[in-house]
Amino acid sequence: MTCAKCGRPVSSDEAGLTRKLINRGATEFYCFDCLGEMFHASREKLEDMILAFREAGCTLFL
């Protein structure tokens, strides 16, 4: 799976975050850098979001 914008490989966490922030049924995924651009957030902030979603029990981040 690769980023729809830049073509870099996308991790399962990046795919989950794409689904959480953009559309749960997304079929195109984005890497941290491209998600950060879209949402004006640093990589650290995005990783903090994943941790919070995981701790809240979100099934996108098992």
PQR file with spaces between the fields and no chain letter, atoms N, CA, C, O and H, PARSE charges and radii, in Angstrom:
ATOM       1  N    MET     1       0.858   -1.161    0.000 -0.4000 1.5000
ATOM       2  CA   MET     1       0.000    0.000    0.000 -0.0000 2.0000
ATOM       3  C    MET     1       0.912    1.234    0.000  0.5500 1.7000
ATOM       4  O    MET     1       1.879    1.295    0.758 -0.5500 1.4000
ATOM       5  N    THR     2       0.601    2.199   -0.842 -0.4000 1.5000
ATOM       6  CA   THR     2       1.412    3.410   -0.948 -0.0000 2.0000
ATOM       7  C    THR     2       0.561    4.662   -0.791  0.5500 1.7000
ATOM       8  O    THR     2      -0.653    4.636   -0.995 -0.5500 1.4000
ATOM       9  H    THR     2      -0.185    2.149   -1.458  0.4000 1.0000
ATOM      10  N    CYS     3       1.213    5.747   -0.428 -0.4000 1.5000
ATOM      11  CA   CYS     3       0.537    7.039   -0.247 -0.0000 2.0000
ATOM      12  C    CYS     3      -0.049    7.509   -1.572  0.5500 1.7000
ATOM      13  O    CYS     3       0.624    7.485   -2.602 -0.5500 1.4000
ATOM      14  H    CYS     3       2.199    5.768   -0.262  0.4000 1.0000
ATOM      15  N    ALA     4      -1.299    7.932   -1.536 -0.4000 1.5000
ATOM      16  CA   ALA     4      -1.989    8.397   -2.739 -0.0000 2.0000
ATOM      17  C    ALA     4      -1.410    9.708   -3.260  0.5500 1.7000
ATOM      18  O    ALA     4      -1.600   10.048   -4.428 -0.5500 1.4000
ATOM      19  H    ALA     4      -1.846    7.951   -0.699  0.4000 1.0000
ATOM      20  N    LYS     5      -0.707   10.445   -2.406 -0.4000 1.5000
ATOM      21  CA   LYS     5      -0.174   11.742   -2.824 -0.0000 2.0000
ATOM      22  C    LYS     5       1.286   11.662   -3.264  0.5500 1.7000
ATOM      23  O    LYS     5       1.647   12.199   -4.311 -0.5500 1.4000
ATOM      24  H    LYS     5      -0.552   10.169   -1.457  0.4000 1.0000
ATOM      25  N    CYS     6       2.139   10.987   -2.459 -0.4000 1.5000
ATOM      26  CA   CYS     6       3.575   11.014   -2.759 -0.0000 2.0000
ATOM      27  C    CYS     6       4.145    9.656   -3.163  0.5500 1.7000
ATOM      28  O    CYS     6       5.275    9.592   -3.647 -0.5500 1.4000
ATOM      29  H    CYS     6       1.846   10.552   -1.608  0.4000 1.0000
ATOM      30  N    GLY     7       3.398    8.580   -2.979 -0.4000 1.5000
ATOM      31  CA   GLY     7       3.848    7.267   -3.403 -0.0000 2.0000
ATOM      32  C    GLY     7       4.703    6.497   -2.409  0.5500 1.7000
ATOM      33  O    GLY     7       5.149    5.392   -2.717 -0.5500 1.4000
ATOM      34  H    GLY     7       2.481    8.632   -2.586  0.4000 1.0000
ATOM      35  N    ARG     8       4.945    7.049   -1.225 -0.4000 1.5000
ATOM      36  CA   ARG     8       5.721    6.331   -0.202 -0.0000 2.0000
ATOM      37  C    ARG     8       4.907    5.184    0.383  0.5500 1.7000
ATOM      38  O    ARG     8       3.676    5.219    0.355 -0.5500 1.4000
ATOM      39  H    ARG     8       4.583    7.947   -0.975  0.4000 1.0000
ATOM      40  N    PRO     9       5.587    4.165    0.914 -0.5600 1.5000
ATOM      41  CA   PRO     9       4.858    3.078    1.586  0.2800 2.0000
ATOM      42  C    PRO     9       4.077    3.617    2.791  0.5500 1.7000
ATOM      43  O    PRO     9       4.537    4.529    3.479 -0.5500 1.4000
ATOM      44  N    VAL    10       2.909    3.052    3.034 -0.4000 1.5000
ATOM      45  CA   VAL    10       2.032    3.474    4.128 -0.0000 2.0000
ATOM      46  C    VAL    10       1.931    2.336    5.150  0.5500 1.7000
ATOM      47  O    VAL    10       1.663    1.189    4.790 -0.5500 1.4000
ATOM      48  H    VAL    10       2.536    2.311    2.476  0.4000 1.0000
ATOM      49  N    SER    11       2.146    2.665    6.419 -0.4000 1.5000
ATOM      50  CA   SER    11       2.038    1.667    7.495 -0.0000 2.0000
ATOM      51  C    SER    11       0.576    1.443    7.858  0.5500 1.7000
ATOM      52  O    SER    11      -0.301    2.184    7.415 -0.5500 1.4000
ATOM      53  H    SER    11       2.363    3.596    6.711  0.4000 1.0000
ATOM      54  N    SER    12       0.322    0.426    8.658 -0.4000 1.5000
ATOM      55  CA   SER    12      -1.054    0.165    9.092 -0.0000 2.0000
ATOM      56  C    SER    12      -1.578    1.304    9.964  0.5500 1.7000
ATOM      57  O    SER    12      -2.768    1.616    9.916 -0.5500 1.4000
ATOM      58  H    SER    12       1.035   -0.176    9.017  0.4000 1.0000
ATOM      59  N    ASP    13      -0.707    1.930   10.763 -0.4000 1.5000
ATOM      60  CA   ASP    13      -1.135    3.079   11.567 -0.0000 2.0000
ATOM      61  C    ASP    13      -1.512    4.262   10.677  0.5500 1.7000
ATOM      62  O    ASP    13      -2.494    4.953   10.947 -0.5500 1.4000
ATOM      63  H    ASP    13       0.259    1.676   10.803  0.4000 1.0000
ATOM      64  N    GLU    14      -0.740    4.496    9.625 -0.4000 1.5000
ATOM      65  CA   GLU    14      -1.060    5.591    8.697 -0.0000 2.0000
ATOM      66  C    GLU    14      -2.372    5.313    7.978  0.5500 1.7000
ATOM      67  O    GLU    14      -3.174    6.223    7.771 -0.5500 1.4000
ATOM      68  H    GLU    14       0.059    3.935    9.406  0.4000 1.0000
ATOM      69  N    ALA    15      -2.593    4.059    7.597 -0.4000 1.5000
ATOM      70  CA   ALA    15      -3.855    3.692    6.947 -0.0000 2.0000
ATOM      71  C    ALA    15      -5.018    3.889    7.913  0.5500 1.7000
ATOM      72  O    ALA    15      -6.064    4.413    7.530 -0.5500 1.4000
ATOM      73  H    ALA    15      -1.941    3.320    7.765  0.4000 1.0000
ATOM      74  N    GLY    16      -4.838    3.472    9.159 -0.4000 1.5000
ATOM      75  CA   GLY    16      -5.885    3.650   10.163 -0.0000 2.0000
ATOM      76  C    GLY    16      -6.191    5.114   10.412  0.5500 1.7000
ATOM      77  O    GLY    16      -7.351    5.498   10.554 -0.5500 1.4000
ATOM      78  H    GLY    16      -3.988    3.046    9.470  0.4000 1.0000
ATOM      79  N    LEU    17      -5.142    5.933   10.465 -0.4000 1.5000
ATOM      80  CA   LEU    17      -5.348    7.361   10.700 -0.0000 2.0000
ATOM      81  C    LEU    17      -6.050    8.017    9.513  0.5500 1.7000
ATOM      82  O    LEU    17      -6.885    8.903    9.693 -0.5500 1.4000
ATOM      83  H    LEU    17      -4.199    5.621   10.349  0.4000 1.0000
ATOM      84  N    THR    18      -5.710    7.581    8.302 -0.4000 1.5000
ATOM      85  CA   THR    18      -6.412    8.076    7.112 -0.0000 2.0000
ATOM      86  C    THR    18      -7.902    7.775    7.245  0.5500 1.7000
ATOM      87  O    THR    18      -8.742    8.642    7.002 -0.5500 1.4000
ATOM      88  H    THR    18      -5.032    6.861    8.156  0.4000 1.0000
ATOM      89  N    ARG    19      -8.222    6.547    7.630 -0.4000 1.5000
ATOM      90  CA   ARG    19      -9.630    6.166    7.781 -0.0000 2.0000
ATOM      91  C    ARG    19     -10.311    6.934    8.906  0.5500 1.7000
ATOM      92  O    ARG    19     -11.486    7.282    8.796 -0.5500 1.4000
ATOM      93  H    ARG    19      -7.540    5.842    7.827  0.4000 1.0000
ATOM      94  N    LYS    20      -9.589    7.198    9.975 -0.4000 1.5000
ATOM      95  CA   LYS    20     -10.169    7.915   11.118 -0.0000 2.0000
ATOM      96  C    LYS    20     -10.422    9.385   10.777  0.5500 1.7000
ATOM      97  O    LYS    20     -11.469    9.932   11.124 -0.5500 1.4000
ATOM      98  H    LYS    20      -8.634    6.915   10.065  0.4000 1.0000
ATOM      99  N    LEU    21      -9.470   10.021   10.100 -0.4000 1.5000
ATOM     100  CA   LEU    21      -9.564   11.460    9.849 -0.0000 2.0000
ATOM     101  C    LEU    21     -10.308   11.825    8.569  0.5500 1.7000
ATOM     102  O    LEU    21     -10.928   12.886    8.497 -0.5500 1.4000
ATOM     103  H    LEU    21      -8.620    9.576    9.818  0.4000 1.0000
ATOM     104  N    ILE    22     -10.253   10.966    7.566 -0.4000 1.5000
ATOM     105  CA   ILE    22     -10.828   11.322    6.265 -0.0000 2.0000
ATOM     106  C    ILE    22     -12.145   10.603    6.007  0.5500 1.7000
ATOM     107  O    ILE    22     -13.175   11.239    5.785 -0.5500 1.4000
ATOM     108  H    ILE    22      -9.749   10.104    7.624  0.4000 1.0000
ATOM     109  N    ASN    23     -12.106    9.261    6.036 -0.4000 1.5000
ATOM     110  CA   ASN    23     -13.318    8.494    5.739 -0.0000 2.0000
ATOM     111  C    ASN    23     -13.080    7.054    6.152  0.5500 1.7000
ATOM     112  O    ASN    23     -12.101    6.438    5.729 -0.5500 1.4000
ATOM     113  H    ASN    23     -11.270    8.744    6.216  0.4000 1.0000
ATOM     114  N    ARG    24     -13.946    6.527    6.955 -0.4000 1.5000
ATOM     115  CA   ARG    24     -13.775    5.158    7.464 -0.0000 2.0000
ATOM     116  C    ARG    24     -13.708    4.138    6.329  0.5500 1.7000
ATOM     117  O    ARG    24     -13.094    3.082    6.484 -0.5500 1.4000
ATOM     118  H    ARG    24     -14.741    7.027    7.298  0.4000 1.0000
ATOM     119  N    GLY    25     -14.321    4.436    5.209 -0.4000 1.5000
ATOM     120  CA   GLY    25     -14.310    3.520    4.063 -0.0000 2.0000
ATOM     121  C    GLY    25     -13.251    3.859    3.026  0.5500 1.7000
ATOM     122  O    GLY    25     -13.345    3.415    1.881 -0.5500 1.4000
ATOM     123  H    GLY    25     -14.820    5.294    5.083  0.4000 1.0000
ATOM     124  N    ALA    26     -12.256    4.630    3.403 -0.4000 1.5000
ATOM     125  CA   ALA    26     -11.222    5.069    2.451 -0.0000 2.0000
ATOM     126  C    ALA    26     -10.534    3.881    1.790  0.5500 1.7000
ATOM     127  O    ALA    26     -10.292    2.852    2.421 -0.5500 1.4000
ATOM     128  H    ALA    26     -12.179    4.991    4.333  0.4000 1.0000
ATOM     129  N    THR    27     -10.228    4.045    0.516 -0.4000 1.5000
ATOM     130  CA   THR    27      -9.462    3.037   -0.221 -0.0000 2.0000
ATOM     131  C    THR    27      -8.117    3.599   -0.671  0.5500 1.7000
ATOM     132  O    THR    27      -7.255    2.849   -1.129 -0.5500 1.4000
ATOM     133  H    THR    27     -10.424    4.881    0.003  0.4000 1.0000
ATOM     134  N    GLU    28      -7.934    4.901   -0.545 -0.4000 1.5000
ATOM     135  CA   GLU    28      -6.651    5.555   -0.806 -0.0000 2.0000
ATOM     136  C    GLU    28      -6.117    6.035    0.532  0.5500 1.7000
ATOM     137  O    GLU    28      -6.858    6.589    1.344 -0.5500 1.4000
ATOM     138  H    GLU    28      -8.634    5.510   -0.173  0.4000 1.0000
ATOM     139  N    PHE    29      -4.830    5.821    0.756 -0.4000 1.5000
ATOM     140  CA   PHE    29      -4.247    6.128    2.052 -0.0000 2.0000
ATOM     141  C    PHE    29      -3.115    7.135    1.910  0.5500 1.7000
ATOM     142  O    PHE    29      -2.571    7.327    0.823 -0.5500 1.4000
ATOM     143  H    PHE    29      -4.228    5.372    0.097  0.4000 1.0000
ATOM     144  N    TYR    30      -2.765    7.783    3.034 -0.4000 1.5000
ATOM     145  CA   TYR    30      -1.744    8.825    3.037 -0.0000 2.0000
ATOM     146  C    TYR    30      -0.718    8.570    4.132  0.5500 1.7000
ATOM     147  O    TYR    30      -1.049    8.046    5.195 -0.5500 1.4000
ATOM     148  H    TYR    30      -3.208    7.628    3.917  0.4000 1.0000
ATOM     149  N    CYS    31       0.537    8.946    3.861 -0.4000 1.5000
ATOM     150  CA   CYS    31       1.608    8.810    4.846 -0.0000 2.0000
ATOM     151  C    CYS    31       1.499    9.943    5.874  0.5500 1.7000
ATOM     152  O    CYS    31       0.720   10.879    5.697 -0.5500 1.4000
ATOM     153  H    CYS    31       0.805    9.371    2.997  0.4000 1.0000
ATOM     154  N    PHE    32       2.290    9.844    6.953 -0.4000 1.5000
ATOM     155  CA   PHE    32       2.261   10.872    7.997 -0.0000 2.0000
ATOM     156  C    PHE    32       2.544   12.267    7.434  0.5500 1.7000
ATOM     157  O    PHE    32       1.880   13.236    7.805 -0.5500 1.4000
ATOM     158  H    PHE    32       2.923    9.083    7.097  0.4000 1.0000
ATOM     159  N    ASP    33       3.525   12.365    6.545 -0.4000 1.5000
ATOM     160  CA   ASP    33       3.883   13.683    6.010 -0.0000 2.0000
ATOM     161  C    ASP    33       2.722   14.323    5.246  0.5500 1.7000
ATOM     162  O    ASP    33       2.435   15.508    5.419 -0.5500 1.4000
ATOM     163  H    ASP    33       4.064   11.578    6.244  0.4000 1.0000
ATOM     164  N    CYS    34       2.064   13.539    4.409 -0.4000 1.5000
ATOM     165  CA   CYS    34       0.949   14.084    3.616 -0.0000 2.0000
ATOM     166  C    CYS    34      -0.281   14.348    4.491  0.5500 1.7000
ATOM     167  O    CYS    34      -0.989   15.332    4.275 -0.5500 1.4000
ATOM     168  H    CYS    34       2.297   12.577    4.269  0.4000 1.0000
ATOM     169  N    LEU    35      -0.542   13.486    5.470 -0.4000 1.5000
ATOM     170  CA   LEU    35      -1.637   13.751    6.411 -0.0000 2.0000
ATOM     171  C    LEU    35      -1.347   15.024    7.206  0.5500 1.7000
ATOM     172  O    LEU    35      -2.243   15.833    7.442 -0.5500 1.4000
ATOM     173  H    LEU    35       0.033   12.687    5.646  0.4000 1.0000
ATOM     174  N    GLY    36      -0.092   15.194    7.616 -0.4000 1.5000
ATOM     175  CA   GLY    36       0.309   16.390    8.347 -0.0000 2.0000
ATOM     176  C    GLY    36       0.068   17.653    7.541  0.5500 1.7000
ATOM     177  O    GLY    36      -0.389   18.662    8.078 -0.5500 1.4000
ATOM     178  H    GLY    36       0.637   14.536    7.424  0.4000 1.0000
ATOM     179  N    GLU    37       0.375   17.597    6.248 -0.4000 1.5000
ATOM     180  CA   GLU    37       0.116   18.748    5.367 -0.0000 2.0000
ATOM     181  C    GLU    37      -1.375   19.054    5.298  0.5500 1.7000
ATOM     182  O    GLU    37      -1.787   20.208    5.408 -0.5500 1.4000
ATOM     183  H    GLU    37       0.746   16.777    5.812  0.4000 1.0000
ATOM     184  N    MET    38      -2.174   18.016    5.115 -0.4000 1.5000
ATOM     185  CA   MET    38      -3.621   18.199    4.969 -0.0000 2.0000
ATOM     186  C    MET    38      -4.264   18.782    6.227  0.5500 1.7000
ATOM     187  O    MET    38      -5.164   19.618    6.146 -0.5500 1.4000
ATOM     188  H    MET    38      -1.840   17.077    5.026  0.4000 1.0000
ATOM     189  N    PHE    39      -3.791   18.330    7.392 -0.4000 1.5000
ATOM     190  CA   PHE    39      -4.415   18.726    8.650 -0.0000 2.0000
ATOM     191  C    PHE    39      -3.581   19.702    9.468  0.5500 1.7000
ATOM     192  O    PHE    39      -3.902   19.988   10.621 -0.5500 1.4000
ATOM     193  H    PHE    39      -3.060   17.651    7.458  0.4000 1.0000
ATOM     194  N    HIS    40      -2.501   20.216    8.860 -0.4000 1.5000
ATOM     195  CA   HIS    40      -1.627   21.197    9.530 -0.0000 2.0000
ATOM     196  C    HIS    40      -1.196   20.694   10.906  0.5500 1.7000
ATOM     197  O    HIS    40      -1.317   21.394   11.911 -0.5500 1.4000
ATOM     198  H    HIS    40      -2.241   19.984    7.923  0.4000 1.0000
ATOM     199  N    ALA    41      -0.691   19.462   10.923 -0.4000 1.5000
ATOM     200  CA   ALA    41      -0.268   18.831   12.174 -0.0000 2.0000
ATOM     201  C    ALA    41       1.114   18.209   11.998  0.5500 1.7000
ATOM     202  O    ALA    41       1.452   17.729   10.916 -0.5500 1.4000
ATOM     203  H    ALA    41      -0.593   18.893   10.107  0.4000 1.0000
ATOM     204  N    SER    42       1.895   18.222   13.048 -0.4000 1.5000
ATOM     205  CA   SER    42       3.216   17.607   13.011 -0.0000 2.0000
ATOM     206  C    SER    42       3.079   16.087   13.098  0.5500 1.7000
ATOM     207  O    SER    42       2.039   15.561   13.495 -0.5500 1.4000
ATOM     208  H    SER    42       1.620   18.612   13.926  0.4000 1.0000
ATOM     209  N    ARG    43       4.143   15.405   12.720 -0.4000 1.5000
ATOM     210  CA   ARG    43       4.165   13.946   12.836 -0.0000 2.0000
ATOM     211  C    ARG    43       3.939   13.533   14.298  0.5500 1.7000
ATOM     212  O    ARG    43       3.219   12.576   14.581 -0.5500 1.4000
ATOM     213  H    ARG    43       4.988   15.832   12.397  0.4000 1.0000
ATOM     214  N    GLU    44       4.563   14.269   15.209 -0.4000 1.5000
ATOM     215  CA   GLU    44       4.408   13.973   16.638 -0.0000 2.0000
ATOM     216  C    GLU    44       2.941   14.069   17.053  0.5500 1.7000
ATOM     217  O    GLU    44       2.451   13.210   17.787 -0.5500 1.4000
ATOM     218  H    GLU    44       5.148   15.047   14.979  0.4000 1.0000
ATOM     219  N    LYS    45       2.245   15.092   16.597 -0.4000 1.5000
ATOM     220  CA   LYS    45       0.829   15.267   16.920 -0.0000 2.0000
ATOM     221  C    LYS    45       0.004   14.104   16.359  0.5500 1.7000
ATOM     222  O    LYS    45      -0.891   13.594   17.033 -0.5500 1.4000
ATOM     223  H    LYS    45       2.643   15.789   16.001  0.4000 1.0000
ATOM     224  N    LEU    46       0.305   13.691   15.132 -0.4000 1.5000
ATOM     225  CA   LEU    46      -0.422   12.579   14.524 -0.0000 2.0000
ATOM     226  C    LEU    46      -0.173   11.287   15.296  0.5500 1.7000
ATOM     227  O    LEU    46      -1.100   10.505   15.510 -0.5500 1.4000
ATOM     228  H    LEU    46       1.031   14.105   14.584  0.4000 1.0000
ATOM     229  N    GLU    47       1.073   11.056   15.716 -0.4000 1.5000
ATOM     230  CA   GLU    47       1.385    9.863   16.501 -0.0000 2.0000
ATOM     231  C    GLU    47       0.691    9.908   17.864  0.5500 1.7000
ATOM     232  O    GLU    47       0.250    8.876   18.370 -0.5500 1.4000
ATOM     233  H    GLU    47       1.826   11.691   15.542  0.4000 1.0000
ATOM     234  N    ASP    48       0.592   11.107   18.461 -0.4000 1.5000
ATOM     235  CA   ASP    48      -0.138   11.264   19.723 -0.0000 2.0000
ATOM     236  C    ASP    48      -1.618   10.934   19.531  0.5500 1.7000
ATOM     237  O    ASP    48      -2.239   10.328   20.404 -0.5500 1.4000
ATOM     238  H    ASP    48       0.949   11.945   18.050  0.4000 1.0000
ATOM     239  N    MET    49      -2.182   11.334   18.388 -0.4000 1.5000
ATOM     240  CA   MET    49      -3.588   11.037   18.092 -0.0000 2.0000
ATOM     241  C    MET    49      -3.792    9.522   18.014  0.5500 1.7000
ATOM     242  O    MET    49      -4.760    8.993   18.560 -0.5500 1.4000
ATOM     243  H    MET    49      -1.678   11.827   17.679  0.4000 1.0000
ATOM     244  N    ILE    50      -2.881    8.831   17.337 -0.4000 1.5000
ATOM     245  CA   ILE    50      -2.982    7.376   17.211 -0.0000 2.0000
ATOM     246  C    ILE    50      -2.958    6.732   18.588  0.5500 1.7000
ATOM     247  O    ILE    50      -3.759    5.841   18.871 -0.5500 1.4000
ATOM     248  H    ILE    50      -2.094    9.260   16.893  0.4000 1.0000
ATOM     249  N    LEU    51      -2.055    7.170   19.437 -0.4000 1.5000
ATOM     250  CA   LEU    51      -1.965    6.624   20.787 -0.0000 2.0000
ATOM     251  C    LEU    51      -3.268    6.847   21.555  0.5500 1.7000
ATOM     252  O    LEU    51      -3.762    5.937   22.221 -0.5500 1.4000
ATOM     253  H    LEU    51      -1.405    7.894   19.207  0.4000 1.0000
ATOM     254  N    ALA    52      -3.821    8.049   21.461 -0.4000 1.5000
ATOM     255  CA   ALA    52      -5.077    8.353   22.147 -0.0000 2.0000
ATOM     256  C    ALA    52      -6.226    7.500   21.605  0.5500 1.7000
ATOM     257  O    ALA    52      -7.030    6.979   22.378 -0.5500 1.4000
ATOM     258  H    ALA    52      -3.420    8.788   20.920  0.4000 1.0000
ATOM     259  N    PHE    53      -6.304    7.358   20.278 -0.4000 1.5000
ATOM     260  CA   PHE    53      -7.359    6.527   19.686 -0.0000 2.0000
ATOM     261  C    PHE    53      -7.196    5.074   20.117  0.5500 1.7000
ATOM     262  O    PHE    53      -8.180    4.402   20.424 -0.5500 1.4000
ATOM     263  H    PHE    53      -5.651    7.782   19.651  0.4000 1.0000
ATOM     264  N    ARG    54      -5.953    4.587   20.140 -0.4000 1.5000
ATOM     265  CA   ARG    54      -5.678    3.202   20.550 -0.0000 2.0000
ATOM     266  C    ARG    54      -6.101    2.989   22.004  0.5500 1.7000
ATOM     267  O    ARG    54      -6.744    1.992   22.332 -0.5500 1.4000
ATOM     268  H    ARG    54      -5.154    5.133   19.890  0.4000 1.0000
ATOM     269  N    GLU    55      -5.736    3.930   22.868 -0.4000 1.5000
ATOM     270  CA   GLU    55      -6.091    3.825   24.286 -0.0000 2.0000
ATOM     271  C    GLU    55      -7.596    3.901   24.511  0.5500 1.7000
ATOM     272  O    GLU    55      -8.114    3.339   25.476 -0.5500 1.4000
ATOM     273  H    GLU    55      -5.214    4.740   22.602  0.4000 1.0000
ATOM     274  N    ALA    56      -8.296    4.600   23.616 -0.4000 1.5000
ATOM     275  CA   ALA    56      -9.752    4.708   23.717 -0.0000 2.0000
ATOM     276  C    ALA    56     -10.452    3.459   23.155  0.5500 1.7000
ATOM     277  O    ALA    56     -11.674    3.333   23.238 -0.5500 1.4000
ATOM     278  H    ALA    56      -7.874    5.056   22.833  0.4000 1.0000
ATOM     279  N    GLY    57      -9.666    2.546   22.586 -0.4000 1.5000
ATOM     280  CA   GLY    57     -10.234    1.307   22.081 -0.0000 2.0000
ATOM     281  C    GLY    57     -10.648    1.313   20.625  0.5500 1.7000
ATOM     282  O    GLY    57     -11.366    0.416   20.182 -0.5500 1.4000
ATOM     283  H    GLY    57      -8.673    2.649   22.519  0.4000 1.0000
ATOM     284  N    CYS    58     -10.207    2.311   19.874 -0.4000 1.5000
ATOM     285  CA   CYS    58     -10.561    2.378   18.456 -0.0000 2.0000
ATOM     286  C    CYS    58     -10.014    1.148   17.729  0.5500 1.7000
ATOM     287  O    CYS    58      -8.821    0.854   17.814 -0.5500 1.4000
ATOM     288  H    CYS    58      -9.624    3.039   20.234  0.4000 1.0000
ATOM     289  N    THR    59     -10.868    0.444   17.027 -0.4000 1.5000
ATOM     290  CA   THR    59     -10.470   -0.800   16.361 -0.0000 2.0000
ATOM     291  C    THR    59      -9.625   -0.576   15.117  0.5500 1.7000
ATOM     292  O    THR    59      -9.117   -1.542   14.548 -0.5500 1.4000
ATOM     293  H    THR    59     -11.837    0.683   16.958  0.4000 1.0000
ATOM     294  N    LEU    60      -9.459    0.653   14.681 -0.4000 1.5000
ATOM     295  CA   LEU    60      -8.584    0.947   13.545 -0.0000 2.0000
ATOM     296  C    LEU    60      -7.112    0.847   13.926  0.5500 1.7000
ATOM     297  O    LEU    60      -6.245    0.779   13.055 -0.5500 1.4000
ATOM     298  H    LEU    60      -9.871    1.438   15.143  0.4000 1.0000
ATOM     299  N    PHE    61      -6.831    0.839   15.227 -0.4000 1.5000
ATOM     300  CA   PHE    61      -5.454    0.853   15.715 -0.0000 2.0000
ATOM     301  C    PHE    61      -5.190   -0.282   16.702  0.5500 1.7000
ATOM     302  O    PHE    61      -4.798   -0.027   17.841 -0.5500 1.4000
ATOM     303  H    PHE    61      -7.536    0.894   15.934  0.4000 1.0000
ATOM     304  N    LEU    62      -5.397   -1.511   16.289 -0.4000 1.5000
ATOM     305  CA   LEU    62      -5.191   -2.663   17.168 -0.0000 2.0000
ATOM     306  C    LEU    62      -3.741   -3.084   17.209  0.5500 1.7000
ATOM     307  O    LEU    62      -3.395   -4.040   17.903 -0.5500 1.4000
ATOM     308  H    LEU    62      -5.716   -1.718   15.364  0.4000 1.0000
